[in-house]
Amino acid sequence: MKHLLPPLPYAVSALEPHIDARTMVLHHDMHHASYIKKLNLALASAPELLQGKTADWLLRNLSDVPEKMRTAIRNNAGGHANHSLLWESMCAGGGGAPSGSLAKGINADFGGFEEFKVQFEAAGSQLFGSGWVWLVRAQRGDGRLQILTTSGHDNPVTQGYDPLLVNDVWEHAYYLKHENRRPEYLHGWWSVVNWRAVEQRLARSLDSAELSPG
């Protein structure tokens, strides 16, 4: 089973004016597609057991991947998984504020929604080089919400976290529209966030924790 490029869940112009249509075409049709192509190439010589697995499974079970292809699969499965989550983290007519358990968790762990946004933007602005800024939930321990950054295409699942929200701070995600003004891009991004999707991911994470032994 080959990995396929998932279609965008909205039109390429749906996130304008914050993210322009040209950026979306290049980002989705070229950058995301390139990671899928490289992932399929890496898996072509992998054991049959691995060829039917999702990118998320591969990232969570890297120890089962032969060492000679582990780096290629980690990088390209990460590029595929991270971009797939990014598209779902945004929507036309997004923005506003979270509700329910997500809002309660943000209030408890960050001191309020506005403070969370400040911390999230700061983390993304201060990340050196290319990478991602995340809202995650720890899979073990107290399960609190945290802000993380990862370099390259690393994904928090390899560190024991469930990703809830992600923004891409590789230059190809914003440079055509915002040039080198990454803080501007991060600050305006809240207008396209799909909080309903984030709330659904938190609910799945909580349900999984309840089913896990210990």
Number of C-alpha atoms within 10 A of each C-alpha: 11 15 19 11 16 14 11 15 12 13 13 16 16 18 21 12 12 18 22 17 17 12 18 23 15 14 17 20 15 11 17 20 20 17 24 22 16 18 23 20 15 18 20 13 11 17 12 11 9 19 17 14 13 16 23 16 14 22 24 17 13 15 10 13 19 13 11 9 13 17 14 17 26 22 18 25 28 26 24 29 22 23 23 18 17 16 20 19 20 27 21 16 12 17 17 12 15 17 13 8 14 21 15 15 20 22 15 13 13 18 12 14 18 13 13 18 16 13 14 22 22 15 18 25 19 11 15 12 12 15 19 23 23 22 21 24 25 19 19 13 6 8 16 14 21 19 18 18 21 17 15 14 22 21 28 22 19 16 11 14 20 24 25 24 24 25 25 19 26 16 16 16 20 23 16 13 17 17 12 12 13 19 16 15 22 23 15 15 18 18 18 21 27 22 24 19 17 22 19 14 19 22 15 14 20 16 11 12 15 10 8 9 6 6
